[in-house]
């Protein structure tokens, strides 16, 4: 069998033909001619495959340097011609010519790069040279862009075009500007250079700052703040659109924005706030300018730190309006109810401004709250007036109101209550008015009373309202006790065979008991005569013309009127001697019986007040009323203060009595409240130290303040005094090495 398999024959290596220098030059010349044709846009007849093979052979045959240097010289030659042409081009068409020349150069270099692709992958990398395309960009920069009569003119024309746009003049197409700026950025990216910043960005930003610095100052000097805000917002939008149209890089956009914000907003912020007749401070006075306020806020919001100027203006305005309210109340121009209503009106107005103009900003809300707290906590006036306002609501104002209206009114009380830091002061005043309403039955609704107490409880906790709730409990127990007494009286009436007795209703406070030996053994009652009321029958007239009325009067007034059953005329001294009613209370109740509307008594002196101890009083037989049942109201303590004569005002005892009846002045705390605060601070201090065992002075002050701030805010000096008292009583002791360190004594 014959072997049919094909034999493997190894042939000798066929050597590549060597290309000498002359042959290489010939190949290069053909490539150089091709580049000329490409530059002249006659490349359609060229064979790019053949050109690529020729460049490949040159590199393979170790003639890469000839090829690289030749391409560099050839491109440089063409660019030199371009530079000379551009240098002689007039300014009117220079920007467009530069843009076109760069576009053509990029097209040329893209084609040349394709031909020399092998050289870029081998020779360029081996010899650490620039690639063909990057070398082309480098040559364009050094030969064309940096020509002495090209770069400076183009840069200036770019800046002038933008400047002309800003003043509203027609300019070159933004597309041309965009292309030139893109050219500079492309060169920078390729070479990692700073041509863009050096030849455009730095000058552009500098001139922008100069332009807006001058324009903003001049415009603001001749126009209102609102007009300036509108102008500034329009300028910011124009610059934003221009930056987008020119495709400015993010770094330039950020720097441009900083310049605009500084020159248009930050540098003029305080002026825009304080400008006479149109600044933000003036706008705050006019509720119709809330839209302009919002526009200014939106502008300032671009520089967050400048918003403090607006917030400060808001605070100053609120404090000024608040201090005016306080001054009016202090002068007697407005009563407590008007004062509180003024606060509520202010709050509604400025809350609307914060919600709309400040867009509900949390910091503005916080500053608004602090502003109200600033003028409302100078003294105890706000707490006193709020208690009076709540008393007015619960006595009469809510009568006939719907549940929703009642809820709004009560929430308004809580709104002002939140501004008051010394809440225990309000509690003391409120408790006095609540006691009078409960004891005299003048509250419109027990349910509404309890609703307000519940709202206070939600704000400050159970401890704050425990005494108020106890008062309602006392009234409930008193009602049960009165009912038991009535049953007892009926039984006694049957046993005594109809013997008459005096009708009496008694409220038993705190202890809640009725004098029943079996049920209330060992308890003691104190009769609070100043808070009671009675109904007496009085007859006026003579000679068959007798008019009889049922008078509803206070216990003191009842005692005074009963004296005239025995005497026709009595002096102030005599009435005081027979009744032992305190001086100021006696004057108050006598004057209430001598008012023009309820003139049950006549007094010998003229005017509203009582002239002295010898001023005499007698029954007014001519008294008439359309109603048979007449309720005689007491004059207010403020009215009493106005009518007391100088003689009594100078009397220390009378002055002291007036103070005690009115409550403490707005500058000082009631003594009982002062004492209660001492106990609260000491109790809180002991609780904290018992848990912590030892604390530094500042830490203890902070802890005590934190625990008590729901009721009042004690001063550091007040807390320090209570700490000293606890040290003296050996609840605490100082550390021997550090006297500011306190330790709990078990």
C-alpha positions in Angstrom: 0.0 0.0 0.0 1.5 3.3 -1.1 1.9 6.3 1.3 -0.5 9.0 0.0 0.0 11.5 2.8 1.4 15.0 1.8 4.9 15.7 3.1 5.6 18.8 5.2 8.3 21.0 3.6 9.9 23.7 5.7 11.0 26.6 3.5 13.7 29.1 4.4 12.5 32.6 5.9 11.9 35.2 3.2 13.5 38.4 4.3 11.7 41.7 4.1 13.1 44.2 1.6 15.0 46.9 3.4 13.9 50.5 2.8 16.8 52.9 2.6 16.6 56.6 3.3 15.9 57.6 -0.2 13.1 55.1 -0.5 11.7 56.3 2.8 11.8 59.9 1.6 9.9 58.9 -1.5 7.2 57.3 0.5 7.0 60.3 2.8 6.7 62.6 -0.1 3.6 60.7 -1.3 2.1 61.0 2.2 3.0 64.7 2.3 1.2 65.3 -0.9 -1.8 63.4 0.4 -1.9 65.6 3.5 -1.8 68.7 1.2 -4.8 67.3 -0.6 -6.6 66.6 2.7 -6.0 70.2 3.8 -7.4 71.4 0.4 -10.4 69.2 0.8 -9.4 67.1 -2.3 -9.3 63.8 -0.4 -11.9 62.0 -2.5 -9.3 60.7 -5.0 -7.0 59.4 -2.3 -6.7 55.7 -1.3 -6.6 55.8 2.5 -5.7 52.1 2.5 -2.6 52.8 0.5 -1.7 55.8 2.6 -2.1 53.7 5.8 0.2 51.0 4.3 2.8 53.5 3.4 2.9 55.0 6.9 2.9 51.5 8.3 5.9 50.6 6.2 7.8 53.7 7.3 7.4 52.8 10.9 8.2 49.1 10.4 11.4 50.1 8.5 12.5 52.3 11.4 11.7 55.6 9.7 9.1 56.6 12.3 11.0 59.8 13.2 11.0 60.9 9.5 7.2 60.3 9.4 6.4 62.1 12.8 8.7 65.1 12.1 7.4 65.4 8.6 3.8 65.4 9.6 4.6 68.1 12.3 6.3 70.3 9.7 3.6 69.8 7.1 0.8 70.7 9.6 2.8 73.6 10.9 3.3 75.0 7.4 -0.5 75.0 6.7 -1.3 76.5 10.2 1.2 79.3 9.6 -0.7 80.2 6.5 -4.0 80.1 8.5 -2.4 82.3 11.2 -1.3 84.9 8.6 -4.8 84.9 7.1 -6.5 85.3 10.4 -4.1 88.0 11.5 -5.2 90.1 8.6 -8.9 89.4 9.0 -10.9 92.4 10.2 -12.6 92.3 13.7 -16.1 92.1 12.2 -15.5 88.6 10.9 -12.6 87.4 13.0 -14.6 85.3 15.5 -16.4 83.4 12.7 -13.1 82.9 10.7 -11.4 81.5 13.8 -14.2 79.2 14.5 -14.2 77.9 10.8 -10.5 77.5 10.8 -10.5 75.4 13.9 -13.4 73.2 12.6 -11.4 72.6 9.3 -8.2 71.9 11.3 -10.1 69.3 13.4 -11.4 67.6 10.3 -7.9 67.5 8.8 -6.4 66.1 11.9 -9.0 63.4 12.2 -8.2 62.2 8.7 -4.5 62.4 9.2 -4.9 60.5 12.5 -6.6 57.6 10.7 -3.7 57.4 8.2 -1.1 57.4 11.0 -2.9 55.1 13.4 -0.1 52.6 13.5 2.5 55.3 14.2 0.4 56.5 17.2 0.2 52.9 18.6 3.9 52.2 18.3 6.4 55.0 17.6 4.5 57.7 19.6 4.2 55.5 22.7 7.7 54.2 22.4 9.3 57.6 22.1 6.9 59.4 24.5 5.6 61.8 21.8 2.2 63.5 21.5 -0.3 61.6 19.4 -1.1 62.9 16.0 -4.4 64.5 17.0 -3.1 66.1 20.2 0.0 67.3 18.3 -2.3 69.0 15.8 -4.2 70.8 18.7 -0.8 71.8 20.2 0.3 73.2 16.9 -2.9 75.1 16.4 -2.5 76.7 19.8 1.1 77.7 19.4 1.0 78.8 15.8 -2.6 80.1 15.2 -4.2 81.0 18.6 -1.1 82.5 20.2 -0.3 84.6 17.2 0.3 88.1 18.3 -2.5 89.5 16.2 -5.1 86.7 16.8 -5.4 85.7 20.5 -5.6 89.2 22.0 -8.2 90.3 19.4 -10.3 87.2 19.7 -10.4 87.4 23.6 -11.3 91.0 23.5 -14.1 90.4 20.9 -15.5 87.6 23.1 -15.6 89.8 26.1 -17.1 92.7 24.1 -19.8 90.5 22.7 -20.9 89.4 26.1 -20.7 93.0 27.4 -22.8 94.2 24.5 -25.4 91.5 25.3 -25.6 92.8 28.9 -26.5 96.3 27.8 -29.0 95.1 25.2 -27.1 95.5 22.0 -27.1 93.1 19.1 -24.1 90.8 19.0 -22.5 88.0 17.1 -24.3 84.7 17.1 -23.9 82.8 20.4 -23.1 79.7 18.4 -19.8 81.3 17.3 -18.9 82.3 20.8 -19.8 78.8 22.0 -17.5 77.2 19.4 -14.5 79.3 20.2 -14.9 78.7 23.9 -15.3 75.0 23.2 -12.1 75.2 21.1 -10.2 76.6 24.1 -11.6 73.9 26.4 -10.7 71.2 23.9 -7.2 72.4 23.7 -7.0 72.6 27.5 -8.3 69.1 27.9 -5.9 67.6 25.3 -2.8 69.4 26.6 -3.8 69.7 30.3 -3.1 73.5 29.8 -4.9 76.6 31.1 -5.6 78.4 27.9 -9.3 78.8 28.7 -8.7 80.4 32.1 -5.8 82.5 31.0 -7.2 83.9 27.8 -10.9 84.1 28.7 -12.3 83.0 32.0 -10.2 85.2 34.3 -10.9 88.3 32.3 -14.6 87.4 31.9 -15.1 87.0 35.6 -13.2 90.1 36.4 -15.2 92.3 34.0 -18.4 90.7 35.2 -17.7 91.7 38.7 -16.8 95.3 37.6 -20.0 95.5 35.5 -22.4 94.4 38.2 -20.6 96.3 41.0 -21.2 99.5 39.1 -24.7 98.7 37.7 -26.1 97.5 41.1 -24.9 100.6 42.9 -26.2 103.0 40.3 -29.6 101.3 40.0 -30.1 101.0 43.7 -29.3 104.7 44.2 -32.1 105.7 41.8 -34.8 103.0 42.3 -36.8 101.4 45.1 -35.8 98.2 46.8 -38.6 96.2 45.1 -37.5 97.5 41.7 -33.9 96.5 42.5 -35.0 93.0 43.5 -36.9 92.6 40.2 -33.9 93.8 38.3 -31.4 91.5 40.2 -33.6 88.4 39.6 -33.8 89.3 35.9 -30.0 89.6 35.7 -29.5 86.3 37.5 -31.8 84.6 35.0 -30.1 86.2 32.0 -26.6 85.1 33.2 -27.9 81.6 33.8 -29.3 81.4 30.3 -26.1 82.8 28.8 -23.9 80.3 30.7 -26.1 77.5 29.3 -26.0 78.8 25.8 -22.2 79.2 25.8 -21.7 75.8 27.5 -19.5 77.3 30.2 -17.8 74.7 32.3 -19.2 74.1 35.9 -16.2 75.7 37.5 -16.8 79.0 35.6 -20.5 78.8 36.3 -19.9 78.4 40.0 -17.5 81.3 40.1 -19.8 83.4 38.0 -22.7 82.7 40.4 -20.6 83.6 43.4 -19.7 86.9 41.8 -23.3 87.7 40.9 -24.6 86.7 44.4 -21.9 88.8 46.1 -22.4 91.9 43.9 -26.2 91.8 43.5 -27.3 90.5 46.9 -24.6 90.2 49.6 -23.1 93.7 49.1 -26.5 95.4 49.2 -28.4 93.1 51.7 -28.4 95.5 54.6 -29.3 98.5 52.3 -32.2 96.6 50.8 -33.5 95.9 54.3 -33.1 99.4 55.7 -33.9 101.6 52.7 -36.1 104.5 53.5 -39.6 104.2 52.2 -39.0 100.8 50.3 -36.7 98.6 52.3 -37.8 95.3 53.9 -38.3 96.9 57.2 -40.8 99.3 55.6 -42.6 96.6 53.7 -43.3 94.8 57.0 -45.5 97.7 58.0 -47.8 97.2 55.0 -49.8 93.9 54.8 -50.4 94.5 51.1 -46.7 94.2 50.3 -46.4 90.6 51.3 -45.7 89.6 47.6 -42.7 92.1 47.5 -41.4 90.6 50.8 -41.5 87.1 49.2 -39.6 88.3 46.2 -36.9 89.8 48.4 -36.8 86.6 50.5 -36.4 84.4 47.3 -33.5 86.7 46.2 -31.8 86.6 49.6 -32.3 82.8 49.9 -29.5 82.4 47.2 -27.1 83.5 49.9 -28.4 81.8 53.1 -26.3 83.9 55.5 -28.0 87.1 54.2 -31.4 85.8 55.3 -30.3 86.8 58.9 -30.8 90.4 57.8 -34.5 89.7 56.9 -35.0 87.7 60.1 -33.5 90.5 62.2 -35.8 93.1 60.5 -38.8 90.8 61.2 -37.8 90.5 64.9 -37.2 94.3 65.2 -40.6 95.0 63.7 -42.4 92.5 66.0 -40.6 93.9 69.1 -41.4 97.4 68.1 -45.1 96.7 67.6 -45.2 94.6 70.8 -43.5 97.3 72.9 -46.1 99.8 71.5 -48.9 97.4 72.8 -47.2 97.2 76.2 -46.8 101.0 76.3 -50.5 101.5 75.5 -51.5 99.0 78.2 -49.2 100.7 80.7 -50.7 104.1 80.0 -54.2 102.7 80.3 -55.0 103.3 76.6 -56.0 99.6 76.2 -57.5 97.2 78.7 -56.1 93.7 79.3 -58.5 92.2 76.8 -57.5 94.6 74.1 -53.9 93.9 74.9 -54.3 90.2 74.3 -56.4 90.8 71.2 -53.6 93.0 69.9 -51.1 90.2 70.5 -53.3 87.7 68.7 -53.8 90.1 65.8 -50.0 90.6 65.6 -49.4 86.9 65.7 -51.9 86.3 62.8 -50.3 89.0 60.7 -46.7 88.0 61.2 -47.4 84.3 61.1 -48.9 84.9 57.6 -45.8 86.8 56.6 -43.5 84.0 57.8 -45.7 81.3 56.1 -45.9 83.2 52.8 -43.0 85.6 52.4 -40.5 83.4 54.3 -42.1 80.2 52.8 -42.6 78.7 56.3 -38.9 78.7 57.0 -38.3 77.0 60.4 -35.6 79.5 61.4 -38.0 82.4 60.8 -40.7 80.7 62.8 -38.3 80.3 65.7 -37.1 83.9 65.6 -40.8 85.1 65.4 -41.6 83.1 68.6 -38.5 84.5 70.3 -39.6 88.0 69.4 -43.0 87.6 71.0 -41.4 86.1 74.1 -38.9 89.0 74.3 -41.5 91.7 74.9 -44.1 89.6 76.6 -41.8 88.4 79.4 -40.3 91.8 80.5 -42.7 91.7 83.5 -45.8 89.8 84.6 -48.2 92.0 82.6 -48.8 89.5 79.8 -49.7 86.7 82.3 -52.1 89.0 84.2 -53.7 90.3 81.0 -54.1 86.8 79.6 -55.8 85.7 82.8 -58.2 88.7 82.5 -58.9 87.9 78.8 -59.6 84.3 79.6 -61.9 85.4 82.4 -63.8 87.7 80.0 -64.2 84.8 77.5 -65.5 82.4 80.1 -67.8 84.9 81.8 -69.6 86.2 78.7 -67.7 86.3 75.3 -68.3 82.6 74.4 -72.0 82.8 75.2 -73.9 81.7 72.1 -70.7 80.6 70.3 -70.5 77.4 68.4 -68.2 74.6 69.4 -65.8 75.5 66.6 -65.7 79.1 67.6 -65.2 78.2 71.3 -62.3 75.9 70.3 -60.7 78.7 68.3 -61.0 81.2 71.2 -59.5 78.7 73.7 -56.7 77.8 71.4 -55.9 81.6 71.1 -55.5 81.7 74.9 -53.1 78.7 74.7 -51.2 80.4 71.8 -50.4 83.4 73.9 -49.8 81.2 76.9 -47.0 79.4 75.0 -45.2 82.8 74.7 -45.2 83.3 78.5 -42.1 81.8 80.2 -43.3 82.3 83.8 -46.3 80.1 83.4 -46.7 79.8 87.2 -47.5 83.6 87.3 -50.3 83.0 84.8 -51.5 80.1 86.9 -51.7 82.4 90.0 -53.7 85.1 88.2 -55.9 82.6 86.4 -56.7 80.7 89.7 -58.0 84.0 91.3 -60.3 84.6 88.4 -61.5 81.0 88.2 -62.3 81.1 92.0 -64.5 84.2 91.5 -66.3 82.6 88.5 -67.0 79.4 90.3 -68.0 81.0 93.6 -70.3 83.6 92.0 -71.7 81.3 89.4 -70.7 83.6 86.6 -69.1 81.1 84.3 -70.9 80.5 81.0 -70.1 76.8 80.8 -68.5 74.3 83.2 -67.6 72.2 80.1 -65.7 75.0 78.5 -63.9 75.8 81.8 -62.8 72.2 82.0 -61.8 72.2 78.3 -59.4 75.1 78.9 -57.9 73.4 81.9 -57.4 70.3 79.8 -55.6 72.4 77.2 -53.4 73.8 79.9 -52.7 70.3 81.2 -51.7 69.2 77.7 -49.2 72.1 77.6 -47.7 71.8 81.1 -48.6 68.5 82.6 -50.8 67.3 85.4 -48.9 69.1 88.2 -49.6 72.5 86.6 -53.4 72.0 86.7 -53.8 69.8 89.8 -55.0 72.7 91.9 -57.4 74.0 89.2 -58.9 70.6 88.9 -59.2 70.4 92.7 -61.3 73.6 92.6 -63.8 71.9 90.3 -63.8 68.9 92.6 -64.5 71.3 95.6 -67.5 72.7 93.8 -68.9 69.3 93.1 -68.5 68.3 96.7 -70.1 71.6 97.8 -73.1 70.9 95.6 -73.5 67.5 97.3 -73.1 69.1 100.7 -75.7 71.8 100.0 -78.2 69.2 98.8 -77.6 67.2 102.0 -78.1 70.4 104.0 -81.4 71.2 102.3 -82.6 67.7 103.1 -81.6 68.2 106.7 -83.4 71.5 106.8 -86.6 70.0 105.5 -86.5 67.3 108.1 -85.9 69.9 110.9 -88.7 72.0 109.5 -91.1 69.1 109.9 -89.9 68.4 113.4 -90.2 72.1 114.4 -93.7 72.3 112.8 -92.9 74.8 110.0 -90.7 77.2 112.0 -89.1 79.6 109.4 -85.4 79.6 108.7 -82.9 81.6 106.6 -82.1 80.3 103.1 -78.4 80.0 102.7 -76.1 78.4 100.1 -72.5 77.7 101.2 -69.5 76.6 99.1 -67.1 74.5 101.2 -63.6 75.0 99.7 -60.6 72.7 100.0 -61.8 70.6 102.9 -65.2 70.1 101.4 -67.3 69.7 104.5 -70.5 70.8 106.0 -70.9 71.3 109.8 -72.1 67.8 110.5 -70.4 66.4 113.5 -70.6 62.8 112.5 -69.2 63.4 109.0 -66.7 66.3 109.5 -65.4 65.9 113.1 -62.4 68.1 113.8 -62.4 70.2 110.7 -62.4 74.0 110.6 -64.2 76.4 108.3 -63.0 79.9 107.4 -65.8 82.1 106.0 -64.6 84.0 103.0 -67.1 86.9 103.2 -65.5 88.9 100.4 -66.5 86.3 97.8 -70.1 85.6 98.8 -73.4 87.0 97.4 -76.8 87.5 98.9 -80.3 88.5 97.8 -82.2 91.1 100.0 -85.5 92.8 99.6 -85.3 96.6 99.7 -88.1 99.2 99.7 -87.7 102.8 98.3 -90.1 105.8 98.3 -92.7 107.2 100.7 -96.3 108.4 101.1 -97.9 105.4 99.5 -95.4 105.3 96.6 -93.3 102.4 97.8 -91.2 100.5 95.3 -89.8 97.1 96.3 -86.9 95.4 94.6 -84.9 92.2 95.2 -81.2 93.3 95.2 -78.5 90.7 94.4 -75.4 92.1 96.1 -72.1 90.9 97.6 -71.9 89.8 101.2 -70.2 93.1 102.2 -72.8 95.2 100.4 -75.5 93.3 102.1 -73.9 94.0 105.5 -73.6 97.7 104.6 -77.3 98.0 103.4 -78.6 96.2 106.5 -77.1 99.0 108.7 -79.6 101.5 107.1 -82.5 99.6 108.7 -81.5 101.3 112.0 -79.9 104.6 110.8 -80.8 106.9 108.0 -77.3 108.4 107.6 -73.9 107.0 108.4 -70.3 108.2 107.8 -67.5 106.1 106.4 -65.9 105.8 109.8 -69.2 104.6 111.4 -69.7 102.0 108.7 -66.2 100.8 109.0 -66.5 100.5 112.8 -69.8 98.5 112.6 -68.8 96.1 109.8 -65.0 95.8 110.2 -64.7 95.5 106.4 -61.1 96.2 105.2 -60.6 99.8 104.1 -60.2 99.3 100.4 -62.9 96.7 100.2 -65.2 99.0 102.0 -64.6 101.9 99.6 -65.0 99.6 96.6 -68.4 98.3 97.8 -69.7 101.7 98.9 -68.7 103.3 95.6 -70.4 100.4 93.7 -73.6 101.3 95.6 -73.3 105.0 94.5 -72.7 104.6 90.8 -75.1 106.6 88.5 -76.8 103.4 87.2 -77.1 101.7 90.6 -77.4 104.7 92.9 -78.9 102.9 95.9 -77.0 105.1 98.3 -76.3 108.8 98.3 -73.0 110.2 99.4 -72.4 113.8 100.7 -69.2 114.5 98.7 -69.1 115.3 95.0 -67.2 113.3 92.4 -66.7 109.6 91.9 -64.4 109.0 95.0 -64.9 109.2 98.7 -63.4 112.4 100.3 -62.6 111.0 103.7 -63.7 109.3 106.9 -66.5 111.9 107.5 -68.1 111.4 104.1 -71.7 110.4 104.9 -74.1 108.0 103.1 -77.9 107.6 103.1 -80.5 105.6 101.3 -81.6 107.0 98.0 -85.4 107.0 98.3 -85.7 108.1 94.6 -84.0 104.9 93.3 -85.9 103.4 90.4 -85.4 100.4 88.1 -87.5 98.8 85.4 -86.5 95.3 86.7 -87.8 94.0 90.0 -84.7 91.8 90.5 -81.5 94.0 90.3 -77.9 92.7 90.3 -75.5 95.3 91.6 -72.0 94.8 90.1 -68.8 95.7 91.8 -66.5 98.3 90.2 -63.1 96.9 89.0 -60.0 97.3 91.0 -58.5 99.5 88.3 -61.5 101.8 88.5 -61.1 101.9 92.3 -57.5 103.0 91.9 -58.6 105.9 89.7 -61.3 107.2 92.2 -59.3 106.8 95.5 -58.5 110.4 96.7 -54.9 111.5 97.3 -55.4 111.2 101.0 -55.9 107.5 100.7 -53.4 107.0 98.0 -50.7 108.5 100.3 -51.8 106.2 103.2 -49.3 103.2 103.4 -52.0 100.9 104.7 -54.4 101.8 101.9 -51.7 101.5 99.4 -50.7 98.1 100.7 -54.4 97.0 100.7 -54.8 98.1 97.1 -51.8 96.2 96.0 -53.0 93.0 97.7 -56.4 93.3 96.1 -55.1 94.0 92.7 -52.5 91.3 92.9 -48.8 92.0 92.5 -47.5 94.7 90.2 -46.2 93.9 86.8 -42.6 94.3 88.0 -42.7 92.0 91.0 -44.1 88.5 91.9 -46.8 87.9 94.5 -45.1 86.8 97.8 -46.9 83.5 97.8 -45.6 82.7 94.3 -42.1 83.8 95.2 -42.2 81.3 98.1 -43.6 78.6 95.9 -40.8 79.1 93.5 -38.2 78.7 96.2 -39.8 75.4 97.2 -39.9 74.2 93.6 -36.3 75.1 92.9 -35.1 73.4 96.1 -37.2 70.3 95.4 -35.8 70.0 91.9 -32.3 70.5 93.1 -32.6 67.7 95.7 -34.2 65.3 93.2 -31.4 65.9 90.7 -28.6 65.6 93.3 -30.1 62.5 94.8 -30.0 60.8 91.4 -26.6 62.1 90.2 -24.8 62.2 93.6 -22.5 64.9 92.5 -22.6 67.7 89.9 -20.6 70.8 88.9 -22.3 74.2 89.4 -23.1 74.9 85.8 -24.4 71.4 85.1 -26.7 71.7 88.1 -28.0 75.1 87.1 -28.8 73.7 83.6 -30.5 70.6 84.9 -32.7 72.6 87.3 -33.7 75.1 84.6 -34.6 72.2 82.2 -36.8 70.6 84.8 -38.7 73.8 85.7 -39.0 75.5 82.4 -42.5 74.2 81.8 -43.7 76.3 84.8 -41.1 79.2 84.9 -37.5 80.0 84.0 -35.5 80.6 87.2 -32.5 82.9 86.9 -29.0 81.4 87.7 -28.8 83.8 90.7 -32.1 82.5 92.1 -31.0 78.9 91.8 -27.6 79.7 93.4 -29.3 81.2 96.4 -31.5 78.1 96.9 -28.3 75.9 96.6 -26.7 77.9 99.3 -29.8 77.4 101.5 -29.6 73.6 100.9 -26.0 73.6 101.8 -26.8 75.5 105.1 -29.5 72.9 105.9 -27.0 70.1 105.0 -28.8 68.6 102.1 -25.8 69.3 99.9 -22.1 69.9 100.5 -19.2 71.3 98.5 -16.2 69.2 97.4 -13.1 70.2 99.5 -10.9 70.3 96.4 -13.4 71.9 94.0 -15.9 74.3 95.6 -17.9 74.4 92.3 -18.6 70.7 92.7 -21.6 69.8 94.8 -22.2 66.5 96.5 -25.5 65.0 97.8 -25.6 64.3 101.5 -27.5 61.1 102.1 
